Amino acid sequence: MDLSLLTRKSDVEWWIEPHGRMRVPGIIYASEALVQDMDAKVYEQVMNVATLPGIERASYAMPDAHWGYGFPIGGVAAFDADRGGVVSAGGVGFDISCGVRLLSTGLTTDVVEPLKKRLADELSRSVPAGVGSVGRIHLDSGEMDAMLAGGARWAVDRGYGAPADLERIEEHGCMAGAMPEEVSTHAKNRQRDEMGTLGSGNHYLEVQHVVKIFDAAVAAAFALREGDVVISIHCGSRGLGHQIGTEFLKRMVLDAPTYGIELPDRELACAPIDSPLGQAYLGAMRAAINCALANREIITHLVRRAFSDVVPRAELTLLYDVSHNTCKVESHQIDGRTKRLFVHRKGATRAFGPGHPDLPPVFSSIGQPVLIGGTMGTASYVLSGASTSELRSLGSSCHGAGRSMSRHQAARQWRGRQIIDELAGRGILIRSPSSRGVAEEAPGAYKDVTAVVDAAEGAGLSRKVARLEPIVCVKG
């Protein structure tokens, strides 16, 4: 990105000053090196989002931002329905409620290391992964609608998970306002056999170990210690969410002129929040959030069974589950007034700080866990929401390393077998049904995740708690 287009506010804050049709500034939180490496499309997309009706405060980009569909991945924007604000399917993304959950195991590295090959094999057998992967659960029409309305609570009620998990999931495991009736038959049919599956792309199931603690007090509250073994699950709403995004984007493009909306880019297709189309999308999107929450809960159940077969004394406890492709109604302070806003986070994680009323009591005094996925060959991070995140970014932070090259470019540069062998030489076991998929997700295809989280911390979005490194990775 051309730095001359930006106004530098600090080492990690850059502004696109309002011009043209922009209603608010664009704000990019990143180091100079990360901004320079961002493609020019990020600048254009941040600017375009700032032109949408009813946008409040700013159009934001997180340190891991890169080009996306309409909104940049790593984009955050909030809209006020009372000022003609809009909801955008492109501002949520296709993999609705893709997110990360982290489980502690009660085990240490010395216990798991001799068993990791058995664990890798058992986990890859237990949790289907890859394009078109299907599970053992088949949902008829009634159960499909019950799942879309109930989320992780539905999964727990059906025996796929523990009631204690619900307290440590956003929305307590169930997104209110879901409308299964607004989800098309085609979207539901795509999902009937996909519950309890990882899917493809950057989705993964990783066994990791804690290699460094940055904040001892918060780490203790999160029950994290150096040498501990943990499990990360990264996936979303599978085919159902993708189909909802595809269908509503088409409808929003066609209906935009009806609502008097001039789009700088058709990929920014949107509808007024209070319009019938806007409400229908919100209902379908919330159903997809519940689908993702149920999916991760079922996968957790399968992982617990797999671990119990290999390490019977393992006790898998959920630390937290947080989504990063959503639009949620939240209260925020804007110019000294509390406003009810529709906050789009696309490739961005909610990062509420200490004392936020929406946090469960267990995290109220320390802030929300912020789970940052890395790559299968580098590291992931646990952060916590900062007290300054509300003012800086509407309570948002980065969500991962962020791609630095396309999947096509990565597949041309690396071979899956090469990646698998190199990582095995470093003690990291990979299990995947697709060699090309591994190549597309090569560690070198991503930004430096440490630089990303350092920028997020420097900008006051979130605080580093622990660094995790992979032992076993099941990749889609």
N, C-alpha and C positions, 0 to 999 in steps of 0.2 A: 504494500500500500504506500502511496506517495504521502510522506509526512507533511509536505507543504500544504496539503489540503486541510490539515487539522490544526487546532489550537491546543497547545500543550498546557495542561493545568498542573501536572505534577509528573513524577517519574512513571506513574501508572494510570494516569487519567488524561484522555484526549477528547476534545470536543469537535463535532461538526457544527459550526455555528448555523443557526437557522437562516435559510435563504430559499429563494424560490417559493415553492408551495409548502415548505416545512412549517409545521405548527409549533414544534418544540425542538430543542437541540438534540443531536445524536451524541451519545457518550460511550466511548470505548475504554474499558478498563484493561490495560495490558502494559507490559514493559515495552520499551522502544523496539527491542529485537522482535518481540511477538507481533507488534503492529506492523513492522516492516515486512514480516513474513506472511501476513494476511493477504489474501488475494483482493484485488481492487473491487471485486463484486461485493465484499463485505461493506465497504464504504457506501456503495450504491444502495444496498439493501437497507442498511441502517437509516440512510437518508429517506428512502421511500417509505419506510414504516412511519417516520416522523410526519408524513403528510396525511395520515389516515384520520378520519373524523373522530373527535372525542378523545384523542390521546392525551394523557396527563404526564406532566413533568419532563419526560425525555424518552427517546428511543435508545435502548441500552444494548451493548454488546459485551459479553463476558470475555475473559482472557483466552478461552479456547475457541473463539468464534471462527467460523469459516462459512463459505458459501452454502446456502440452502435453498429450499423452494420458497420463494417469496420473502420470508423472514430469513435472516442468517441463522444458522445453527449456533446457539449461544446468544440468541436474541431474547430480550425481555421488553414488554410494552404493556401498559395498563390503560384501560378505556373506561370512560364514565358514561353510563347509559343515559343519564339525565342531560348530557351534552351531545347526544347523537352518536355516542360511541359505538364501535363495531366489534364483532367477533369474527376472527379469521381462521379458517381451517388451516391455511398455510402458516399461521402464527402458532399453531399447536404441533403440526407435523403429521406425518402419515402413521408413525408408530406411536399412537396415542398412549400416554402414560408409561412409555418405556421408562424403566427406573432400575434402581439398585437396592438390594437388601443385603444386610451383613449379619451373619450368624457367628456367635462364639461357639467353640467346641468343648471347652474345658480341657483341651489337650495342648501339649507343647511339641515343639519341632522334633525333639529327640524321640518322642513316641511315634510320630507320624512318618518320619523319614523312612524307616525300614518297611513301612506298609504302603508307601505312596503308589507303587505300581498296582497293587490290588485295589486301592482306592480309586485310582484313575480308571481302571477297567470296570469296576462296579458302578461308579458314577456315570460313565458313558453308556453303560447298559441300562441304567435306571432312568435316565433323563434323556428322552429323544431330542436330537439336535439336527439342524440342517434345513435346507429348503424343502418345504412340503412335509416336514416331520409330523407324525401323528402319534398320539398317546393311546392309552388303554381306556380312556374315559370317552364315552359317546353321550352327547346331550340331546335328548328329544326337545321338542318345541317348548314344553313347559319348564323343563330344567334349564334350557338356554335363557329364557326370560328371567327365571329366578336367579340365575348366576349374574346376569347383567344388572339386576336390581340389587343384589346382595353382596357382590364382591368377595372379599376374603372372608366375610362373615358366613356367606353361603358355603364356602369351602370348608370352614371349620365345622359348620353344622352337619356337613356330609362326612366328617371324619378325616378330612385332609388338612390337618394342622391342629394347633393348640389354642384354646381360648385366650391364653395369656399373650399370644402374638398380637392380638388386635389392638392392644394399648400402644404398641410400638410401630404402628403403621399410620401413615397419613390418613386423615379422615376416619381414624379408628377402623380402617379396613373396608369402609363402605362409603362411596361418594353419594351424597344426597342429590336428589333431583334427576336421577337417571330415568330415561324414557326408553325402555326396550322396544316400544312400539314404533319409535323413530329410526330404528336400526333395520335396514333392508333384509329381506329374506336371503339375498345373495351373501351379504356380510355374515349373517348367522350361519349359513351353510358352510362358509369357509372356516368357521371356528368349531364346528360340531365335534371334530376329532383332534383338535389342536391343543386342548387344555393339558397343562403339565408338560409343555414342550418349549425348548429354547428358541427355535427358529434359527435364522441364519444371520449373516452380516457380522456386526460387532457384538452380538449377544454371546454371553459366556457364563459358565459356572466355574469358579476358581476356588481351589484350596490355597490359602495364602498364610504367610507367617508375619507377625509384627516384628519389624526390624529396628524401628526407632520410635521413641516417644518424645513429642515436642512439648506437651502440656501435661504434666504429671497429674494434676488435680482433675482435669477433665477426663483424661484417659482412665483414671481410677473410677470415676463416675460411670464411664462407658464400659468398665470391666475389661480394659485392654492393658496388657503387659508385654514387654519385650519377650520374644520367644513363644508367645501364644499362637495357636493355629486358629484361623478364622475361615469363613466361607463367604464369598461374594456371589450373588446371583444377579445377572443383568439381562433383562428381557422385558417385553411389553405385551401388547394386546394382539400380536400376531396378525393373521389375515383379516380379522374382524376390524381392527383399528385402521388398517391400510385401506380397506374397502370403504369405510365411513369417510375417511379423508378424501379419497378419490371422488366419491359420489357428491359430497357436499361442496367440494371445490368447483365442480362443474355447475352445480346449481347456483352457487354464489357468483360465478362469472356471468351466467345468463341473466341473473336478477339484479346485478349491480346498477344498470341504467334505471331500472324501475325505482330504486331508492335514491337516485341522483348522486351516486358515488362514482367519481372519476378515478380510475385506478392508474397509477404510474406504471404498474406492471400487472398483467393479468394474473400472475402467480400470487398476488396479494388479495385475491378475491375474498370478499367479506360481506357481511350483512349487518344492518343495525341490530344491536343486542335485543331490543324490544320488538323486533319484527317477527312474524311467524317463522321465517326461515332461520333467523338467529336463534330463536328459542328451540326450534327443532334440532339444530346442530348441537346446541348446548346439551340437550337431552340425550342425543345419540353419543356425543363425546363423553358424557359422564357415565353412560353405560359401558363405553370402551375402557374408561378408567377402572371400573369395577371388574371388567374382564381381565385387565392386566394384574390387578391386585389378587384376584382369584388364581390366576395362572402362577404368580410367584409363590402364593401360599401352597398350591399343590406341589410345585417343584420342591419347596422346602420340606414337605411331607416325604417326598421321594428321596431327597438327600438324607433325611434323618434315618430312613429305613436302610439306605445303602451304608451309611456310616455304622449303624448298629450291627450290620452283618460283618464288618471288617474290624471295627473297634467297639466292642459292646459297651465299654464304659464311657463312650463319648456322650456328652449332654449338649445338644445343639439348641442354643437360646438366641432368640432374635434380638439384635441390638436396635435396628431401625430399618424401615422401608420407605424410600423417598422416590417420587417420580420426577421426571424432567421433561415431559412433553405434555403440558396441560394448559387449560385456562380455568382459573379459579376465582371465585368472588372473595375479596378480602377488603378489610378496612385499612386505609393508609392516610397519613397526614399529608395534605397538599396545601401549601400556603396557609398553614395554621388551622385548617379545617379537616375534620375527619370525613373521608369520602369512601363510598362503597364502589370499588373498582373491579373490573374484570381483567385479571393479570394473566397475560400470555407468557409462558416460559417455554421456549423451544430449545432444547439442548441446554437448559439452565435449571438449576436446583433451587428450591425454596431454602432459605437460610435464615430463619427467624432467630433473633438473638435472645439472651436471657430475659425472662420476665414477660415474654410475648404471651398473650392470653390464649392463643390457639395451640400452645404446646402442652403435651401431657405433663402431669405433675413431676414425673421422674426427670424431665429435662428442663423444667421451668427456670431453675436457678443457674443453669450452665449454657443454655442454648441448644438448638436442634442439631442432631448429628447431620452432617453434610457428607455424603458418600461420593467420592470422586474415583471413577474407574480409569485405569491406565491401560496398558497394553499387556499382552501375555508374556512379554519379555522384559518389562520394566517394573513399574510400581503402581499401586493405587494409594489413595490417601483417605484418611478419616479426618474431617474438619468439624468445627462447630460454628453455628451461626454467631455473627458478631453483633454487638450492641449497636454498631454504626450501620449495619446493612440496610435497615429500614430507610434511613436518609439517603444512603449512597445508591441503592439499587432496588428499592421496593422489596427488601428482604430476599435478595437473590444472589446466587453465586454460580461459579462454573459447574460443569457436570462431568468433565472428563479431560482427556488429553487433547482431543480435537484433531481431526485429520489435517495433514499437511500435503497430502497428495490423494488423488482419486483412487478408487479401487482398481480401475483399469490400468492406471499408471503403476500401481503396486504390483499387479499381476504380471506386468511386462518386465519389472525389475527383479522380482524374486520368484522362486519356486517353493511350493508348499513343503516338499520333502526337505529341501535345504533349510528352511526355517525350523521344522520339527527337529532335525538332527542337531542344528546349532543350539537350540534351547535345551535339548536333552543333554548335551555336553555341559551345560550350565546347571543341570539338575532339575530342569523344569520339564515335566511330562505333558505333552499335548495329545489330546484325543479329539478327532474331528472326522466327520464323514466326507469332507471335501478338501482335497489338497489345494485346489484353487482358492477356496475360501480362506485357508490359512495364509496363502500368499497375499491375498487382498488385505488381510489384517496384520501384515508384517509390522513389527514394532517400529521400523524405520518409516512407515507411512504416516506416523502420528507426530504431533508436536511433543516437545519435552514436557512431560506432565509435572515435573518439579518446578519448571519455570512458570507454568500455568498457575499452580497453587500458590507459589510465592507471590505472583502478581495479585491473586485474589486476596491474599492476606495483607499485602501492602496497600491495597485499595480499601481495606476495611470491610470487605464483603463476608469474610469468614476467617477462622483461625485454625492453624494446623494443630492437629492432635497426635496423629500417628501415621507412619509410613508402613505400607504392606507390600510384600513381594510374593510373586506366585511360586507355588510348588507343583500344582497340577492345574491344567486348564482344559476344560471341555468346551470346544468352540463350535458354534453353528457353521 
